[in-house]
Amino acid sequence: MYDIRTALLPFLFVFNTELLLINVGPIKAVFVFVIAVIAMMLFAAATQGFFLVRNKIWETVALLLVAFTLFRPGFWLDQIVSPFIPVNPSKVYEFVNDVPENGMMTVVVTGPDYDTGEQTTTTLMVPLGRPLEAAERLRSAGLSVTVEDGLTKIEEPMQGTPFFQSIGSLFDYYGDAPVIMSTIQKKADRMPKELFYIPALILLGFIVISQRRRKTEA
């Protein structure tokens, strides 16, 4: 239990990708670093069973909850508001026209599996470069689509193009069922996930008060 924090440390970069400091400014980087250090210390205090004094069971559980919230506040936000709003794929061209320069489009692709023939699904992150006519902008990103009979069909990517490995070899493009764009996922406008630090820090304050009282009495 004492060493478990060391074993779990690498996974923190998966749960909180801001720790990788990709596209994170210097002020935000310092903030992320400070919060991560506090969360790691609280996790250590929970697994050791000792903070200011020996933990009660509820304090250990509360410290784990606070540490988790500081590491991944987005988890709680996702429970309240979905991170994406589904968009009808037949409106793909209108959606592409609204994406800013060098923006990203998230799409869910559905079609028959190349090996089994059963329907399978995967999600693509499509980087859209400079603004062009919608169909041309998609082709420049490596994705060719046609809208027919209410379906947004995806053509087989050519070898060497960006999505050949991800969907070119995954789907059967010559079967009876087409490979289609089943959903476009538009990012939802949500409150900052950092707001969940507030209740976590309030809970931490209660733990500190409780343990300081016991420490003083001792």
Stockholm file with secondary structure:
# STOCKHOLM 1.0

chainA/1-218         MYDIRTALLPFLFVFNTELLLINVGPIKAVFVFVIAVIAMMLFAAATQGFFLVRNKIWETVALLLVAFTLFRPGFWLDQIVSPFIPVNPSKVYEFVNDVPENGMMTVVVTGPDYDTGEQTTTTLMVPLGRPLEAAERLRSAGLSVTVEDGLTKIEEPMQGTPFFQSIGSLFDYYGDAPVIMSTIQKKADRMPKELFYIPALILLGFIVISQRRRKTEA
#=GR chainA/1-218 SS CCSHHHHHGGGHHHHCGGGGTTTCCHHHHHHHHHHHHHHHHHHHHHHHTBSSSBCCHHHHHHHHHHHHHHHCTHHHHHHHSCSEEEECGGGHHHHHHHSCTTCEEEEEEEEEBTTTCSEEEEEEEEECCSCCCHHHHHHHHTCCEEEETTEEEECCCCTTSTTIIIIITTBCTTSSSCCEEEEEEEECCCCCGGGGHHHHHHHHHHHHHHHHHHHHHC
#=GC SS_cons         CCSHHHHHGGGHHHHCGGGGTTTCCHHHHHHHHHHHHHHHHHHHHHHHTBSSSBCCHHHHHHHHHHHHHHHCTHHHHHHHSCSEEEECGGGHHHHHHHSCTTCEEEEEEEEEBTTTCSEEEEEEEEECCSCCCHHHHHHHHTCCEEEETTEEEECCCCTTSTTIIIIITTBCTTSSSCCEEEEEEEECCCCCGGGGHHHHHHHHHHHHHHHHHHHHHC
//
